[in-house]
C-alpha cells in the first residue's frame, strides 16, 4: 500500500471536524509553498510571430477593406 493510500485511510477515520481542520491546514501549507515559489517573468515579445502562418498570402489592406465592407451589411 502506498503512503498516499495509507494517508487517505487515516483521513477517512477522522471525524468530519478533524477532516476539515486537516484540509484547511493542507490548503494553507500549499498556499505558502505557491507564494514562495517565484514565477518567471513573461514578456509580450514571446508572442512575436505566433500565428503568422495564418496570414501568409493575405493582403492586409484587402482584408481590412473586406472587414469594413461587412460592417455595412
C-alpha positions, 0 to 999 in steps of 0.5 A: 500500500502506498503512503498516499493510500495509507494517508487517505485511510487515516483521513477517512477515520477522522471525524468530519471536524478533524477532516476539515481542520486537516484540509484547511491546514493542507490548503494553507501549507500549499498556499505558502509553498505557491507564494514562495515559489517565484514565477518567471517573468513573461514578456509580450515579445514571446508572442512575436510571430505566433500565428503568422502562418495564418496570414501568409498570402493575405493582403492586409489592406484587402482584408481590412477593406473586406472587414469594413465592407461587412460592417455595412451589411 
